[in-house]
C-alpha cells in the first residue's frame, strides 16, 4: 500500500513538473499558478502542496531539468570538437548556450528570474546539475590558464560564463544598450579570444 502511495506521489510530481515546464515554455515564469496546475493535472490544489512545499520548489525542479538539457546540448556541441583549441571549444559551448536561449527563451529566462526564499536550501541535485554544466567549461579554462590556482579557475569559469550570458541576454532582449542580434556570435568570439589571449 505504501509503495502504491509513493508511486502515485512520484507520478503526480512528474506530471506537475511536465505541466509547469510547458507553461513556462509557452508563457514564462509568471504563468505557473496553483489553480491552473491543478486543473491541468486533474488534482486538487492541496495535492500540489503534498508533493511540493511551494511553487518555488516546483519551479526549481523545472529549472534543474532545464540546466540538465542545457548541459546535454553543450556536451553534444563538443562531441566532435576535441581537435579544436581550448578557446575555440569555449566558443562552441557559448554558441550552444546561445542556441538554447534562442530556441527556449522562457525556460532559459526562468533560470535567472526565480528569486528563492532566503531560508530555502538549494537542493544538492540542483547544484549537481549546475556543476555539470560548469564542468564543461572548467577543462578548457584550465588549458587556457595552466598556471592558475584551482579556485581561480572556478572563478574564471564563472566570469567567462557571466560575460557570455550578458551578451546573450542583451542581444536577445533587445535592450537599448544591447547587442545587435546579427553580431552576437562575433561578440562572443571576440570576448573569449581576448580573455584567453587567443587573438
N, C-alpha and C positions, 0 to 999 in steps of 0.2 A: 504493500500500500504506500509506504514511504517513497519507494522508487517511482511509483506512478505519479505521485505528487511532485517529486523532483523533476521528472520528465516533463510534466505539464508546465512547471515553472520555467524550465530551460527553453521549452518550445515557445512560451509566451515572450520570454526575454528576446529570443532570436527574431520573433515576429515584430516586436516593438522596435528593435534596432533597425530591421529592414524598412519598416514604415517611416521611422524618423529619418533614416538616410535618404529615402525617396522624397520626403517633404523638404529636407534641407537642399537636396539637389535641385528640386523644382523651384522652390520659393525662398530659400535662405533660412538662416537660423531662427528667425522670428516666427517661422511657420510651425514650429514644434510646440503644440499646445496639448494639454492633457485630454481635453474633450475630443479633439479631432483624432488623437491617437487611439483613444478608447473606442471611438466609433469605427475606425478603420480596422482595428484589431478584434472588434466584436467582443469587447470585455468591458468591465466597469472601470471607472477612473481609479477606484480604490485598488483594483488588481494591478494597475501600473505601479503603484507605490508599494505593493507587496514584492515586486520584482526589483524595482529601483528605488533608492531612498528619495530621489527627487529627479526632476527633468535634467538637471545639471549632470547627474550621474549617467543618465541615458545618453546625453549628448557626448559625454566623454567616451562612451562605448562606440558611438558612431565615429568620433574623431580618431580613436585608436585604430579602427578599421581603415579610415582614410590614410593615416600615417603608414599602415601596412601596405595599402595599394600603391601609395606614392613610392614607398621604398622598393616595391617589386618593379615598378615602372623604371625607376632609376637603375636598378640592377639589370633589367632587361636591356636597357640602352647601352650598358657597359659590356654586355655578354661577348661581343666580338671585337672589343676595342683594347685588348691587352697590349697591343703593339704601339699604342699611342703614348705620347709623353704624359707625365702626371698632370701638367697644366691642361692639355687637351682633353684628358679624361674628366677633369673638373668642369670643363666647358660642356662636354657631352652630358654630364649629370645635370648641369644647370639648364640645358636646353630641354631635358626630360622633365625637369621641375616646371619650367615654363609651359611645356606642352600639357602637363597635368592641370596646372592652374587655368590654362586657356579652355580646356575641354570640360573641366569640373569646377567652375569658378565659385559656386556657392559652397560646395564641400570644402574646397581649399580655404575660402574665407572663414568658414566655421572653425578651422584650426586655430585661428588667431582672434576671433571675435568673442569666444566664450570667456567670460570673466568668472573664474572659480572662486567660491567662498574661501575666505582666509583660513577657516578652520577645517577645510576639506583636504585630506591627504590624497596626493596623486597616486593612483594605483600602480603597483610595480609593473604589471603587464603593459600599462600605458607608457611608462618610462622606458620599458624594454623596446617597444615599437619605435619610439623616438630615437633610442640609442642605435637601433639597427639602421635607421635612416642616416644618422650622422656617421656611422661606422664606414659607410661607402665613401665618405668624404675624407675621413681621417688618413686612410692609406696614401692617397695622392698628396695630401698636405705634408705628411711625413717625408715623402720623397722630395718635395719641393724645398723643405727646410730640414735637412738631415741632422743639423746640429741644434735644433730647437728642443728645449726641455719638453717632456711629455705633457705636462699640464698646460704649457703654452701652445702645443699642437692642438689640444682641445679648444683652447680659446680662439686660435686662428681658424679652426674649422667653423666655429660659430660666427666668427667675424666675417668670413667669406660667405657663409650661408646668409647672414643678415644683409650683406651688400647685394647679393643676387636677389634675395627676397624683396628688398626695397626697390630695385629696378623693375622687377616683375609687377609688384603692387602698383607702383606709379604708372607703369605702362598700361596695365590692364584697367586701372581705374580712371584713366584719362584725366588725372589731376592737372591743374593749371601749371604746376611746376614739374609736370611729369615727363615721361619719356615717350618720344614718338614711337608708335607701335611698330612701324616698319624698321626701327633701329634697335629694338630690344636685344636681338641676338648679337648685334655688333657691340652694344654697350657692355653686355655680359662678358663677351670675349675680351674686350679692352681692359675691364677692371680686373679680371682674373689673370690676364697676361702681365699686367702691370704689378699686381700684388705679389705674384710668384717670380717676378724677374725674368719672365719668358716673353720677350717682345716679339 
